[in-house]
Amino acid sequence: MVSAAEQLAANVNWSAFGKAEELKKRIWFTLGALIIYRFGTYIPLPGIDPAAFEANFTGNKQGVLELFNMFSGGAVQRMAIFALNIMPYISASIIIQLLTSVFPTLEALKKEGESGRKVINQYTRYLTVVLAAFQAYGIAVGLESQAGVVTEPGWFFRLSTVLTLMGGTMFLMWLGEQITSRGIGNGSSLIIFAGIVAAFPAAIINTLELGRQGAISTGVIIGVLAMSIGVIAFIVFMERAQRRLLITYPKRQQGNKVYEGQTSFLPLKLNTSGVIPPIFASSLLLLPTTIANFSQNQTGVLGMISSYLGHGRPLYMVAYVALIVFFAFFYTAIVFNPVETADNLKKHGGFIPGIRPGERTAQYIDTILMRITVIGAAYLAVICLLPEMLISYAALPFYFGGTSLLIVVSVTMDTVAQILGHLQAHQYEGLVKKAKLRGRRR
């Protein structure tokens, strides 16, 4: 079955890229915005000793800090003004999306179209400010608890840290919106993408250096390279996979005209939840380890939890897979409503052949969705579990994790699809102009 992206690529004439001035401007704007973001990840917070913090970070990075450092492109390790990155905005978006299915008021706003979407976006921004303020205050208190990191501890340092980190997050949120509207691709996703990709060269160099020193054999390095290529190909295949339900529309009459019945497809993605389950699962599992590492007392309950939930531990692997499967089903149930889809089909006269419209259609769609979600959850678990085992047993860099590869491949596919869409639109505009000119000559 040929996917929509492949059909779009087949219809695009790549020679039109040189004439697509609007597309070029969008690409240059996107690159410029991402360069500004990367500059900000090297500007340290005022009032801290960067060398002392990096030494503390190196000793405590086997936790959620390393996950956030990956998403922020190393800004956490340098404790830069963009240390929070755009993660508070992502968290706020997910929370608002979850609340939309709980509160009827938000659900009604979602159905109002563009005006309702603007109100929901405004709520998301307000929640982003709150989350960023709480996280920034927690970081300020955590920095003060580390000896020698803060030059002058106190409320002035806490206030300046909260304002700086919160301002950095709000700036990145605005920058992401500008990329989405004036650039190419999804701005928020591209910012996270840029942070992960920026760490790839250092991770590759570190791996090759370990191979040169004999810490990792050449066969392991070649095997990891082959596995990475295979994982990327597998991710592309699974992210494009769809289960298409045949939808039939009967004959209809408008005035004296009778329109023939039409058929279309309802595409159900194999991985509806995207990259959300691995991110949530990693954050929850790494949080106890981070708290234990920063606490003065390494014994007791936190120490025991940290030892059992370390990388490569059997309990960690089992809990990681269980949380990925749980969040895959949970998030799919939130973002896709079979009852609403069945009602929309019924309103427009569409039906699935052999299935009664209404409740039976909703049950049928829900059954199909649950079956493909089982495959999608298993795919996410395999993608994320194999790199975890390599990290544990082969001492490979964290950036070869399945979550990072999943984000990079998904964002790349989405951005390329948008570029193809712009190229195809440019071709159509050229054809329309040629047709008008020929009409005038005649």
HUSUL-V370747 format. One record per backbone hydrogen bond with DSSP energy under -0.5 kcal/mol. NH is the residue of the N-H (numbers start at 1). CO is the residue of the C=O. Records with the same first field share a line. If there is no record, write none. Layout:
# HUSUL-V370747
NH=CO ; CO
This chain:
# HUSUL-V370747
7=3
8=4
9=5
10=6
11=7
12=8 ; 9
14=12
16=13
17=14
18=15
19=16
20=16 ; 17
21=19
24=20
25=21
26=22
27=23
28=24
29=25
30=26
31=27
32=28
33=29
34=30
35=31
36=32
37=33
38=34
39=35
40=36
41=37
42=39
43=40
44=42
45=79
48=45
49=149
50=48
53=49
54=50
55=51
56=52
57=53
58=54
59=55
60=56 ; 57
61=58
63=61
64=286
66=63
67=63
68=64
69=65
70=66
71=67
72=68
73=70
74=69
75=72
78=74
79=75 ; 76
80=75
81=40 ; 43
82=40
83=80
85=82
87=84
90=86
91=87
92=88
93=89
94=90
95=91
96=92
97=93
98=94
99=95
100=96
101=97 ; 98
102=99
103=99
104=102
107=103
108=104
109=105
110=106
111=107
112=108 ; 109
113=110
115=112
117=113
118=114
119=115
120=116
121=117
122=118
123=119
124=120
125=121
126=122
127=123
128=124
129=125
130=126
131=127
132=128
133=129
134=130
135=131
136=132
137=133
138=134
139=135
140=136
141=137
142=138
143=139
144=140
145=141
146=143
147=145
149=146
150=146
151=47
152=47
158=154
159=155
160=156
161=157
162=158
163=159
164=160
165=161
166=162
167=163
168=164
169=165
170=166
171=167
172=168
173=169
174=170
175=171
176=172
177=173
178=174
179=175
180=176
181=177
182=178
183=178 ; 179
187=185
190=186
191=187
192=188
193=189
194=190
195=191
196=192
197=193
198=194
199=195 ; 196
200=196 ; 197
201=197
203=199
204=200
205=201
206=202
207=203
208=204
209=205
210=206
211=207
212=208
213=209
214=210 ; 211
215=210
216=210
221=217
222=218
223=219
224=220
225=221
226=222
227=223
228=224
229=225
230=226
231=227
232=228
233=229
234=230
235=231
236=232
237=233
238=234
239=235
240=236
241=237
243=268
244=242
245=243 ; 266
247=264
248=351
249=262
250=349
252=259
254=257
257=254
259=252 ; 257
262=249
264=247
266=245
267=265
268=243
269=267
270=241
272=270
274=271
276=273
279=275
280=276
281=277
282=278
283=279
284=280
285=281
286=282
287=283
288=284
289=285
290=286
291=287
292=288
293=289
294=290
295=291
298=296
304=300
305=301
306=302
307=303
308=304
309=305
310=307
313=310
316=308
317=313
318=314
319=315
320=316
321=317
322=318
323=319
324=320
325=321
326=322
327=323
328=324
329=325
330=326
331=327
332=328
333=329
334=330
335=331
336=332
338=336
341=337
342=338
343=339
344=340
345=341
346=342
347=343
348=344
349=346
350=345
351=248
353=351
355=352
361=356
362=358
363=359
364=360
365=361
366=362
367=363
368=364
369=365
370=366
371=367
372=368
373=369
374=370
375=371
376=372
377=373
378=374
379=375
380=376
381=377
382=378
383=379
384=380
385=381
386=382
387=383
388=384
389=385
390=386
391=387
392=388
393=389
394=390
395=391
396=390
400=397
401=398
405=401
406=402
407=403
408=404
409=405
410=406
411=407
412=408
413=409
414=410
415=411
416=412
417=413
418=414
419=415
420=416
421=417
422=418
423=419
424=420
425=421
426=422
427=423
428=424
429=425
430=426
431=427
432=428
433=429
434=430
435=431
436=432
437=433
438=434
439=435
440=436
441=437
442=438
